[in-house]
């Protein structure tokens, strides 16, 4: 039913699974012998983080934050708001922020500054998708699944108006669906 709204599949379920495994190996190399904490930026990254943490063979804890700058629209409003903060102290810990998509950089730039002030041992960013054409703020990206064109994508946790998260692949949403 939701598939009718998809213009094109960018990454299949199999491609996503393979890339998540590759990212997990990169993280294992970089953090060999260390315990890491993955922080999922809700809601878009929850599926990606679930798959990623199961693929990582290191001691690993999880926490969640919800940060919003989109509302129900298709582009960032520029106003960043924390709607759910972390449950645990991150000082002295090796943090990997797990995000669904790096777009303008506005939200992640803000979030990373807040987390850096909490004194982690290290902090790195892992994003499933990078959309560099839209970047307005510089953000250092350490782990990236795929670079994508400037299109509105859904599936594998990414949504439009809270719909399409459950698609097992990532696809471009037809412009007529969101008025683009």
trRosetta pair geometry for C-beta under 8 A, 3 or more apart (Angstrom, degrees):
i j d omega theta_ij theta_ji phi_ij phi_ji
1 4 6.8 -46 -178 6 33 108
2 5 5.9 -55 -175 30 56 111
2 6 7.4 58 136 -29 74 102
2 163 7.1 -173 -122 165 121 103
2 164 5.7 159 -172 -103 135 72
2 166 7.7 133 11 69 162 93
2 167 6.1 -128 105 -71 136 106
3 6 5.5 -51 -158 20 49 117
3 167 7.6 134 -80 -119 70 116
5 164 7.4 -104 84 -85 131 121
5 173 6.1 -9 145 -147 99 79
5 174 5.5 -127 -172 21 56 106
5 177 4.7 72 -157 -89 110 147
6 9 6.6 37 156 -66 136 69
6 154 7.6 -125 -98 62 92 106
6 155 7.7 36 -102 -46 129 128
6 167 7.5 125 -69 -131 137 158
6 171 3.9 5 -149 134 121 151
6 172 6.9 107 -164 66 71 49
6 173 6.7 -60 -108 -103 52 43
6 174 6.9 176 -144 -27 3 87
7 171 7.1 161 47 164 59 100
7 172 4.5 -50 58 95 109 100
7 173 6.7 50 -2 125 98 12
7 174 4.6 137 -59 -82 93 66
7 175 7.7 36 -58 -11 141 69
8 171 6.2 176 90 -157 39 86
8 172 4.8 18 51 34 86 112
9 12 6.3 52 152 -77 130 68
9 169 5.2 -2 -149 136 111 143
9 170 7.4 110 -162 80 65 45
9 171 4.7 -50 -102 -95 51 99
10 146 7.6 147 142 128 117 155
10 148 6.4 18 -170 -123 156 117
10 153 6.4 -36 8 -123 144 126
10 169 7.8 162 52 159 61 97
10 170 5.0 -47 60 103 105 94
10 171 6.1 168 3 -110 79 34
10 172 6.3 96 -42 -33 106 84
11 15 4.5 -126 -165 91 84 129
11 16 5.4 105 138 -59 117 84
11 19 7.7 -37 -161 4 139 141
11 146 6.2 -151 -66 -23 142 165
11 156 7.8 -29 84 -11 111 151
11 169 6.2 -175 92 -166 57 82
11 170 4.5 24 46 44 98 106
12 15 4.7 99 51 6 76 101
12 16 7.0 -137 96 -4 41 87
12 169 5.2 -38 -134 -117 34 122
13 16 5.8 -56 -151 36 30 113
13 17 6.4 30 153 -19 64 107
13 168 4.4 0 -88 142 118 108
13 169 5.3 -80 -46 -72 67 81
14 17 5.8 -53 -146 35 31 111
14 18 6.4 30 156 -17 65 107
15 18 5.9 -56 -147 38 30 110
15 19 6.3 25 157 -15 65 109
16 19 6.0 -60 -146 39 28 106
16 20 6.3 31 156 -22 65 107
16 51 7.7 35 143 113 102 171
16 145 7.6 11 -135 -169 67 137
16 156 5.9 -156 -126 -112 158 151
16 168 8.0 -157 38 162 145 67
16 169 7.0 -165 -18 -124 129 53
16 170 6.9 128 -76 -9 122 102
17 20 5.8 -54 -148 33 29 112
17 21 6.7 31 153 -19 62 105
17 51 7.2 -116 -114 -167 64 138
18 21 5.8 -56 -156 33 32 113
18 22 6.7 32 149 -19 65 105
19 22 5.4 -51 -150 35 38 114
19 23 6.4 39 152 -19 68 102
19 145 4.9 83 142 -153 135 87
19 146 6.7 -34 -141 -46 166 93
20 23 5.8 -52 -148 36 32 111
20 24 6.4 38 151 -23 64 105
20 48 7.1 -161 -104 -153 115 70
20 51 4.8 -32 -166 128 162 117
20 52 5.5 -124 -159 -83 101 68
20 55 5.6 153 138 -8 95 160
20 145 7.3 -4 -72 -112 59 115
21 24 5.6 -52 -150 33 31 115
21 25 6.7 33 152 -20 63 101
21 55 5.4 -137 -103 -154 55 139
22 25 5.8 -52 -154 32 33 111
22 26 6.7 35 149 -19 64 103
23 26 5.5 -52 -153 33 37 115
23 27 6.4 36 151 -18 67 104
23 52 6.4 -45 95 -125 122 108
23 55 7.8 77 72 94 81 140
23 126 6.6 106 -177 -156 130 121
23 143 5.1 93 -150 -180 104 122
23 145 6.4 -46 -51 -85 137 73
24 27 5.8 -54 -149 37 32 111
24 28 6.4 35 152 -21 65 105
24 52 6.1 -179 -75 -156 94 66
24 55 3.6 -119 -63 120 160 108
24 56 4.7 -141 -147 -75 97 63
24 57 7.6 81 162 -1 113 71
25 28 5.6 -52 -147 35 33 114
25 29 6.6 35 153 -20 64 102
26 29 5.9 -55 -154 34 31 111
26 30 6.4 21 154 -13 65 111
26 143 5.9 156 95 -114 137 110
27 30 5.8 -60 -144 42 31 107
27 31 5.9 -11 169 17 69 115
27 36 7.2 -49 175 -17 115 172
27 52 8.0 77 1 -179 154 106
27 56 5.7 -42 89 -115 131 117
27 58 7.3 -120 127 12 99 139
27 96 6.8 -1 -129 -89 125 164
27 126 7.4 -9 -77 -85 122 144
27 143 6.6 -7 -64 -80 93 154
28 31 6.7 -76 -131 56 21 83
28 32 6.5 56 163 -76 61 74
28 56 6.3 178 -63 -149 91 74
28 57 5.9 25 -107 54 133 82
28 58 5.8 -176 -113 -39 74 113
29 32 6.4 -15 -153 -38 25 106
30 124 7.8 25 135 -30 152 171
31 34 4.5 -97 -175 60 84 113
31 36 5.2 5 -176 -55 165 120
31 58 5.8 46 103 -142 114 169
31 94 6.2 140 -127 142 122 154
32 58 7.7 -125 -108 -100 33 121
34 58 7.1 10 76 -171 60 131
34 59 7.9 -124 126 54 36 99
34 94 5.4 49 151 1 132 158
35 58 7.0 171 -118 154 39 97
35 59 4.0 -44 -112 94 90 116
35 60 7.0 -169 -163 -74 70 33
35 61 7.2 37 167 -5 109 95
35 93 7.6 -63 100 -146 95 88
35 94 6.8 151 89 37 51 111
36 56 7.5 -72 54 161 133 152
36 58 6.0 51 12 110 107 132
36 59 7.4 144 23 90 61 64
36 60 5.4 -10 68 -113 86 78
36 61 7.7 -163 101 31 46 66
36 93 7.9 107 -151 170 34 91
36 94 4.8 -70 -111 97 67 108
36 95 7.5 141 -166 -101 77 15
36 96 5.8 15 179 -2 125 111
37 60 7.3 148 -98 -162 30 59
37 61 4.8 -22 -111 70 82 93
37 62 7.1 170 -162 -85 69 19
37 63 6.4 12 176 6 112 104
37 88 7.6 -130 -146 84 146 135
37 90 6.5 -145 77 -125 153 93
37 93 5.0 22 2 154 129 134
37 94 6.7 146 17 78 76 55
37 95 5.3 -29 71 -105 99 63
37 96 7.3 171 83 25 47 69
38 49 5.8 154 148 -153 132 109
38 52 7.0 158 -131 101 155 118
38 53 5.6 -127 26 -82 156 108
38 60 6.2 19 -8 -174 104 109
38 61 7.5 -173 26 89 68 42
38 62 5.3 -19 67 -109 92 72
38 63 7.7 171 89 30 50 60
38 96 5.3 -28 -107 72 66 98
38 98 5.3 18 -172 -18 101 126
39 62 7.7 148 -90 -162 35 54
39 63 5.1 -19 -110 72 80 89
39 64 7.0 164 -161 -93 65 21
39 65 6.0 24 173 -1 110 105
39 86 6.8 -46 -128 -98 122 111
39 90 7.8 -19 -60 -95 134 140
39 95 6.1 3 -6 -163 118 102
39 96 7.2 173 21 83 74 45
39 97 5.1 -31 69 -111 105 61
39 98 6.5 170 76 18 45 79
39 115 7.6 -174 51 -112 167 143
40 45 4.9 -166 -157 96 86 109
40 46 5.6 78 173 -93 147 57
40 49 4.1 -82 -91 -19 115 167
40 62 6.9 12 -9 -166 104 102
40 63 7.6 -168 24 93 73 40
40 64 5.0 -21 65 -111 95 77
40 65 7.4 177 87 31 49 63
40 98 5.1 -31 -99 72 59 109
41 44 7.1 -8 100 54 86 91
41 45 5.2 70 56 15 71 133
41 65 5.7 -25 -111 74 61 92
41 66 7.4 119 -170 -111 57 31
41 67 5.9 -43 -154 29 106 104
41 97 6.6 40 -36 -179 107 96
41 98 6.9 -164 8 85 78 54
41 99 4.7 8 34 -103 130 79
41 100 7.3 -117 77 -1 100 78
41 107 7.9 114 -175 140 148 122
41 108 7.9 -77 -62 -94 167 83
41 111 6.9 -2 -104 -149 129 170
42 45 7.1 -102 -87 45 29 83
42 46 6.1 35 -116 -54 76 106
42 64 5.4 43 -37 -174 115 110
42 65 6.7 -166 12 89 88 36
42 66 4.2 -43 67 -90 109 84
42 84 6.6 7 42 51 133 132
43 46 5.9 -33 -171 -11 58 118
43 66 7.0 17 -46 -119 70 104
43 157 7.2 -161 133 -171 69 87
43 159 7.3 10 87 0 114 131
43 165 7.3 -42 129 -112 113 148
44 99 7.4 29 86 -173 112 61
44 100 3.4 -81 133 -6 113 151
44 101 6.8 -59 144 8 150 90
44 157 5.0 100 -175 140 48 98
44 158 5.2 36 -147 -97 107 57
44 159 6.7 -130 -96 8 86 86
44 165 7.6 -135 -117 -117 54 105
45 48 5.0 -65 -160 52 67 114
45 49 5.2 65 142 -26 93 105
45 98 5.1 158 164 125 140 86
45 99 5.2 -110 -67 -144 141 22
45 100 4.3 -140 -71 -47 72 76
45 128 7.0 177 -121 -11 85 115
45 157 6.1 91 -97 150 12 151
46 49 5.9 -55 -140 40 28 108
46 50 6.3 32 159 -23 63 105
46 64 7.9 17 -97 -120 96 122
46 157 5.7 173 49 -129 68 121
47 50 5.8 -52 -148 32 30 112
47 51 6.6 23 156 -11 63 106
47 156 5.5 -151 94 -179 140 59
47 157 3.8 -151 25 -56 108 109
47 165 7.3 164 -22 175 130 91
48 51 6.1 -63 -152 41 28 105
48 52 6.0 26 154 -19 67 113
48 98 6.4 -171 106 168 107 113
48 100 6.1 160 5 -103 141 68
48 128 4.7 -104 -117 -62 152 130
48 145 7.7 -98 -141 -45 128 148
48 156 6.7 68 -61 153 86 103
48 157 5.7 -89 -13 14 88 155
49 52 5.4 -56 -138 41 32 112
49 53 6.0 29 165 -19 69 105
49 62 7.3 114 158 -135 124 118
49 98 4.4 117 -90 111 103 152
50 53 6.4 -54 -142 35 23 103
50 54 6.7 19 158 -13 58 110
51 54 6.0 -63 -152 39 30 109
51 55 6.4 23 154 -18 65 113
52 55 5.7 -66 -150 38 31 109
52 56 6.4 30 156 -26 68 107
52 98 6.4 -171 55 -129 154 142
52 126 7.3 128 -154 133 162 146
53 56 5.8 -51 -143 28 35 112
53 60 5.6 -178 -149 128 94 146
53 62 6.3 -18 -100 -75 159 119
56 60 5.6 88 95 -55 129 152
61 88 7.5 -22 138 42 137 168
63 86 4.9 35 154 -143 140 91
63 87 5.6 -155 -138 35 106 87
63 88 5.4 -125 -84 29 139 104
63 90 7.8 -117 34 -74 154 105
64 84 6.5 -7 120 116 94 128
64 86 7.5 156 66 -112 36 55
64 87 7.6 34 42 -8 75 103
65 82 6.7 -55 -172 -145 106 98
65 84 5.9 175 -156 92 40 79
65 85 6.2 1 -122 -136 90 29
65 86 5.9 -32 -72 -59 97 70
65 111 7.1 141 110 -145 150 122
66 82 7.2 112 82 -169 59 55
66 83 4.3 -56 104 71 110 96
66 84 3.7 61 20 26 103 102
67 80 6.2 -2 -180 -169 105 95
67 81 7.0 163 -157 81 59 42
67 82 5.5 -30 -101 -103 80 58
67 83 6.9 174 -93 14 24 81
67 107 5.6 137 124 -169 121 108
67 110 7.5 168 -170 90 140 113
67 111 5.4 -80 -57 -81 171 121
68 71 6.8 92 168 -59 118 46
68 80 7.4 157 80 -150 41 49
68 81 5.2 -20 60 61 89 93
68 83 5.6 37 -5 -19 112 125
68 107 7.9 -79 167 -120 8 128
69 76 4.6 9 125 -150 113 93
69 77 5.5 -150 176 43 66 81
69 78 6.7 132 -170 -2 114 8
69 79 6.1 168 -134 73 79 44
69 80 4.8 -29 -76 -92 112 65
69 81 7.3 152 -75 14 60 71
69 106 5.9 -172 163 102 170 117
69 107 4.6 -144 6 -75 132 105
70 73 5.8 -144 -179 62 72 77
70 74 7.7 23 -160 -115 109 8
70 75 7.4 -179 -128 101 84 15
70 76 5.9 -62 -83 -102 69 50
70 77 6.6 169 -108 -10 18 89
71 77 6.0 61 -4 -37 111 133
72 161 5.2 44 -161 -109 97 78
72 162 7.9 -44 -119 -13 90 89
73 77 6.9 115 39 -60 136 89
74 152 5.4 -34 -158 -111 122 135
74 160 6.9 2 -95 -129 93 100
74 178 5.3 92 -66 160 137 139
74 180 6.4 -78 94 -76 171 111
75 104 7.9 84 -170 -42 83 126
76 103 6.7 166 -34 97 117 128
76 104 4.9 -87 16 13 147 143
76 106 5.3 137 162 45 158 138
76 107 6.7 -142 -123 -32 129 101
78 106 6.1 -100 -124 -159 51 160
80 106 6.5 -165 -56 141 115 92
80 107 5.4 156 -112 -114 115 63
80 110 4.4 135 79 70 170 169
80 111 7.5 -133 -176 -45 141 78
82 85 5.7 46 158 -75 130 81
82 111 7.9 128 -87 -106 98 85
82 114 7.4 156 -63 -158 136 175
86 89 8.0 135 116 -76 127 18
86 90 6.5 -30 159 -33 171 111
89 118 7.5 -165 -161 179 63 113
90 93 5.0 -101 -165 46 62 119
90 95 5.6 27 -167 -72 129 130
90 115 6.7 -23 78 -158 157 90
90 118 5.1 60 60 121 104 128
90 119 7.7 156 97 72 77 55
90 120 4.8 -34 143 -82 104 100
91 118 6.0 -119 -65 155 74 73
91 119 4.3 21 -126 85 89 103
91 120 6.6 -123 -117 -82 25 40
92 119 7.0 12 -36 127 57 96
92 120 7.0 -83 29 -148 14 39
92 121 5.2 37 -169 -50 37 95
93 120 5.3 -58 66 -141 67 90
93 121 5.9 -158 75 9 9 99
94 120 7.0 121 -102 170 17 109
94 121 5.3 -44 -67 70 64 114
94 122 4.9 9 -127 51 75 100
95 115 6.5 -151 122 172 163 132
95 120 4.4 -49 -4 -150 119 163
95 121 7.9 147 -4 47 78 70
95 122 6.8 -167 34 92 68 55
95 123 4.5 -7 71 -110 110 75
95 124 7.2 169 96 27 62 60
96 123 7.8 166 -85 -157 30 49
96 124 5.1 -18 -112 70 74 93
96 125 7.5 154 -162 -101 63 13
96 126 5.3 25 174 -5 108 119
96 142 7.8 -108 -132 72 93 135
96 143 7.5 12 -158 21 121 132
97 108 7.5 143 120 -143 144 97
97 111 6.9 133 -149 125 153 123
97 112 6.8 -114 2 -89 160 84
97 115 6.9 -158 -67 -4 126 171
97 123 6.8 31 -18 -173 102 95
97 124 7.3 -162 23 93 74 41
97 125 5.1 -23 64 -111 103 66
97 126 6.9 172 81 29 49 70
98 126 5.1 -19 -105 76 66 106
98 127 7.7 154 -161 -88 43 41
99 102 6.4 89 97 -61 135 75
99 108 6.3 -43 -63 -92 168 119
99 125 6.9 -12 11 -166 117 95
99 126 7.2 157 24 86 69 52
99 127 4.5 -23 73 -105 96 89
99 128 7.4 -131 100 9 53 77
100 127 7.0 8 93 -156 15 81
100 128 5.4 -25 -154 32 44 119
100 129 6.6 1 152 27 61 100
100 157 5.5 -149 -106 107 127 118
100 158 5.3 154 169 -77 140 90
101 127 6.3 92 -127 -176 14 116
101 128 6.7 -46 -68 65 57 89
101 129 4.3 -17 -109 72 82 107
101 130 7.5 173 -158 -81 61 24
101 131 6.3 22 -178 -6 107 110
101 153 7.4 152 -89 62 145 116
101 158 6.6 56 -25 -103 123 127
102 105 6.5 32 -175 -84 91 68
102 108 6.0 -28 -121 -3 88 157
102 125 7.5 76 -79 153 131 133
102 127 4.5 42 -25 158 101 179
102 129 7.1 -165 25 98 66 58
102 130 4.8 -6 57 -118 109 69
102 131 6.7 -175 88 29 58 69
102 135 7.7 13 144 -90 95 99
102 139 6.2 -148 -154 83 125 140
102 141 6.1 -94 -16 -90 171 128
102 144 7.7 -68 19 -113 129 106
103 107 8.0 43 48 23 98 110
103 131 5.0 6 -114 58 62 122
103 134 4.8 -31 -179 96 73 140
103 135 7.6 -178 144 -77 33 54
104 107 7.5 91 64 3 97 80
104 134 5.3 -75 -74 142 57 98
104 135 6.4 132 -156 -125 30 30
104 136 4.7 -10 -167 20 90 102
104 137 6.6 53 143 16 77 90
105 108 5.8 -72 -151 55 50 102
105 109 5.1 57 153 -33 84 110
105 135 5.0 48 -18 -143 123 80
105 136 6.1 -161 46 54 102 58
105 137 3.7 -153 106 66 113 83
105 138 6.6 110 173 24 159 4
105 139 4.2 -164 -141 -15 106 117
106 109 6.1 -56 -144 32 19 111
106 110 6.6 15 158 -14 57 110
106 136 6.5 11 -54 66 94 111
106 137 5.5 123 -79 6 48 131
107 110 6.0 -64 -156 38 28 110
107 111 6.1 22 154 -16 67 113
108 111 5.5 -54 -137 41 35 111
108 112 5.9 35 163 -20 69 107
108 125 6.6 63 -172 -130 130 142
108 127 7.9 -43 -93 -71 154 131
108 139 5.0 47 101 -130 120 152
109 112 6.2 -55 -143 36 23 108
109 113 6.7 24 156 -18 59 107
109 137 4.2 -61 -36 131 155 141
109 138 7.4 92 -100 71 122 45
109 139 5.4 -115 -70 -80 79 100
110 113 6.1 -60 -156 33 27 110
110 114 6.7 26 152 -17 63 106
111 114 5.7 -56 -153 34 33 112
111 115 6.4 26 154 -14 68 108
112 115 5.7 -56 -144 41 33 109
112 116 6.2 39 155 -25 67 105
112 123 6.7 148 -150 135 88 136
112 125 6.9 -45 -88 -67 128 118
112 139 7.0 145 1 -139 148 97
113 116 5.7 -51 -145 32 30 113
113 117 6.8 31 155 -20 61 104
114 117 6.0 -61 -161 32 30 111
114 118 7.3 27 145 -20 61 105
115 118 5.6 -56 -160 28 42 114
115 120 6.6 -2 160 -10 94 125
115 123 5.8 137 120 -127 121 152
116 119 8.0 56 170 -65 41 30
116 120 7.4 -80 -114 27 40 94
116 123 6.2 -117 -84 27 74 153
120 123 5.0 99 69 -57 138 96
124 142 4.0 -33 -169 22 109 161
124 143 7.0 67 145 -3 118 97
125 139 6.8 -4 23 161 174 105
125 140 6.6 142 23 94 121 65
125 141 5.4 -79 90 -121 117 51
125 142 5.5 134 55 16 60 91
125 143 7.3 -161 105 36 49 73
126 142 6.4 -52 -70 74 64 93
126 143 3.8 -6 -116 67 86 116
126 144 7.6 -159 -153 -67 52 36
127 130 5.9 106 93 -68 126 78
127 141 6.2 -60 22 -137 114 114
127 143 7.4 154 24 89 49 68
127 144 5.8 -2 67 -114 83 71
127 145 7.0 -107 113 9 53 89
128 144 7.9 67 161 -161 8 52
128 145 4.2 -3 -160 12 50 143
128 146 7.1 -2 158 27 63 84
128 156 7.3 -166 174 120 160 127
128 157 7.9 124 7 57 161 129
129 144 7.8 51 -148 -165 9 87
129 145 6.1 -38 -62 63 46 110
129 146 5.6 -20 -111 69 68 85
129 147 7.7 120 -164 -115 61 20
129 148 5.2 -9 -162 0 110 125
129 153 6.8 -159 -139 68 172 150
129 158 7.8 2 13 -62 141 145
129 170 7.3 163 -68 -156 133 161
130 141 6.2 36 -100 -138 133 170
130 144 4.9 -18 -23 -145 126 131
130 145 8.0 165 -9 50 83 66
130 146 7.3 -165 26 98 77 40
130 147 4.8 -36 72 -106 100 69
130 148 7.0 151 70 17 45 74
131 134 4.9 18 121 20 108 116
131 135 7.7 169 99 -43 65 76
131 147 7.7 144 -85 -162 31 62
131 148 5.5 -35 -88 71 81 90
131 149 7.6 14 -134 120 88 15
131 150 6.1 105 -172 -95 111 58
132 135 5.4 -26 -158 -14 52 121
132 147 6.5 -11 -6 -149 107 112
133 149 7.0 20 3 -161 142 51
133 150 4.4 -83 82 -52 138 113
134 150 5.9 136 -50 -114 97 103
135 138 7.4 60 171 -91 122 39
135 139 7.4 -137 -138 21 113 95
141 144 5.4 40 155 -59 128 111
144 147 6.8 33 151 -58 136 75
148 151 6.8 -96 155 41 109 93
148 153 6.4 -27 162 -33 163 149
151 172 4.6 -32 149 -125 136 115
152 160 6.8 60 160 -85 121 123
152 172 6.8 95 69 -157 55 69
152 173 4.9 -52 104 45 102 109
152 175 7.6 118 31 -96 122 62
152 178 6.1 -82 115 42 166 155
152 180 6.1 -165 -3 -50 138 160
153 158 5.8 25 111 111 83 157
153 170 5.5 21 177 179 121 100
153 171 6.7 166 -148 87 76 27
153 172 5.8 -50 -95 -95 70 51
153 173 6.9 174 -115 -8 17 85
154 158 5.1 -149 -134 105 38 95
154 159 6.1 48 -135 -127 99 19
154 160 5.4 -64 -82 -13 131 96
154 163 7.6 -3 -158 102 146 71
154 164 3.7 7 164 127 133 146
154 165 7.6 -88 -173 -68 90 38
154 167 6.5 80 125 26 88 136
154 170 7.3 170 85 -149 28 61
154 171 6.3 -26 63 65 75 76
154 173 5.1 64 -2 -57 117 110
155 158 6.0 2 49 54 39 94
155 164 5.8 -68 -61 162 56 97
155 165 7.5 140 -129 -144 20 19
155 167 3.4 -64 -119 81 95 118
155 168 7.2 -33 -172 55 108 17
155 169 5.3 -19 162 89 151 47
155 170 4.6 -173 76 -104 113 39
155 171 5.3 77 -12 16 140 79
156 165 7.9 -85 76 -168 15 52
156 167 6.7 -57 -27 88 56 78
156 168 6.8 53 -77 -171 79 25
156 169 6.6 -51 -39 161 106 8
156 170 5.1 -50 18 -63 123 85
157 165 5.4 14 -137 -155 23 90
158 164 7.1 -30 98 108 66 107
158 165 6.8 173 61 -109 22 64
158 170 6.7 52 30 -125 129 96
159 162 5.4 12 171 -115 150 17
159 163 6.0 126 -159 54 95 34
159 164 5.5 149 -129 60 56 87
159 165 4.7 -23 -73 -58 100 90
160 163 5.8 -34 71 61 71 89
160 164 5.8 37 24 20 84 132
160 173 5.6 60 -30 -92 149 167
160 177 7.0 82 104 124 159 116
160 178 5.5 -98 -163 -82 141 124
161 178 7.8 179 -14 -112 109 94
162 165 7.4 -38 -173 -19 47 118
164 167 5.5 -16 -173 -9 73 116
164 173 7.1 -71 -80 -88 171 115
167 170 7.7 131 102 -87 116 29
167 171 6.7 -71 141 14 156 109
173 177 5.3 -102 171 62 103 135
173 178 5.9 57 123 -11 134 120
173 180 7.9 103 96 12 101 136
174 177 4.8 99 71 -12 84 105
175 178 6.7 -80 -155 53 39 82
175 179 7.5 -68 169 99 70 10
175 180 3.8 -108 -143 75 87 92
176 179 7.6 37 -155 -78 29 32
176 180 8.0 -83 -38 45 23 71
